């Protein structure tokens, strides 16, 4: 990704995702997740909601020699993943009904996918099911959108220019719950030794204009502009960009757009552990900040 030039929106959405969003955002969180779970070299690893496969690919680049599998519902994303690695197994399938036998994997990872699952408890139970006894899980999920200033400014500007329902898709990327609730979901699903950390990373885009243009041309939110011609669409993008920029601290736009992004990052192991005295699942909750 260029640190200064504008992004060129001249490819398919999955290709643009891989070209720009992977280096700007998902590789940041993939690195964080792998450093927390520390995969052992010969473990079997499943990457759920893998997208273009950055988590599994990064594990392979770090010398992982065990079985690596990525699964996602999006055919186009998997097509890009296959161009990036022919040694990783790429499978089209649902997190709610994983096509694997019980006790198959040593490690299950799910980066920034849980928020999109239509039914999270069954998805977490499926993770437990396919893990071997003593297996581990690591997942990350965006916290409340207010904790990520650029995204929050963007949805407010969307609502202003395109109507109150226009930001629904972007808002759905973020959970409105607490870290403790995420830990409780995992405990109820059957995970043990649940640890949830609130993590903040600094994310950089070339500009607010590039951030908004990507959102409205290379994601499902492109549907918001489908009735507009190219010139009108560009005018809307520039208006939303200017309005969103006005809502941010100027220090976030010193040459480039740089803003904090917050996620919950959970690690756990297979098992069941609840506090029998209170009936409340045990989960360790903490906070960390990274730059």
Order of alpha helices (4+ residues) and beta strands (2+ residues): alpha-alpha-beta-alpha-beta-alpha-beta-beta-alpha-beta-alpha-alpha-alpha-beta-alpha-alpha-beta-beta
